[in-house]
Amino acid sequence: MNLSDSRTAGQPVRRVSAMEAVLAHLRGAIERGEYAIGDKLPSEAELCRALEVSRPVLREALRALQTMGLTVSRTGKGTFVVASTVEDPTFGDYSASDLLEVRRHVEIPVAGYAARRRTPENLDHLAHLLDRMERETDTTAWVAMDTLFHLAVAEAAQNPVFRRVIEEIRDALARQSAFLNELGGRREQSNREHRAIVEALTDGSEHDAVEAMAHHLDRVETTLTDIVRSPRTDSDLPTEGEPQA
């Protein structure tokens, strides 16, 4: 079975990444009960041979399975299934639902304060970051700047406690951002949402800044929900003419 280049059903011109195809295949197998709770997944070498993908691609998919809460990795023993359905992904020390709840209570009002208190230096820093993000094509580099962007908004609010809160969840934000970009194709949309936030801050509009941040977090939640609830489709199967595993 070659999952290195799979098509999305109904959208023949769009191709999902090899990692997405592998993840969909393994997630589908777990959800169908082919790998039951407590089962150990085949070794990386076996999965690479069966799915005809590289080890880095497979490892990315295995990490995504763990983030989704379907598996755990035990050093020296392998990867084991611990759940049959995805309920609440975990990013570092925090679940997606806990992280989003805190972000709504912190980052939305922070955007409002930032609109009222930002300095020319804050705006220059945010504009520079945004320009770099809109040009960046490497996901890892973009994710790093994404967390810096949210820190910069907190700094513009001129309250060190806000920055400290964002610093505390910074690793989780980065993990969530990488997850959403890999599986939800969020980068371009997120850039547009960030642009709206910066424009509101530049205008000094507390209302628009709050609305822009709220919209940004709404889209984050929608994408997460789509990934968690994503049903198994024909796109998870080998394309026509490919051998079955």
Buried (B, 14 or more C-beta within 10 A) or exposed (E): BBBBEBBBEEEEEEBBBBBBBBBBBBBBBBBEEEBEEEBEBBEBEEBBEEBBBEEEBBBBBBBBBBBBBBBBBEEEEBBBBBBEEBEEBBBBEBBBBBBBEBBBEBBBBBBBBBBBBBEEEBBEBBBEBBEBBBEBEEBEEBBBBBBBBBBBBBBBBBBEEBBEBBBEBBBBBBBBBBBBBBBBBBBEBBBEBBBBBBBBBBEBBBEBBBBBBBEBBEBBBEBBEEBBEBEBEEBBBBEEEEEEE
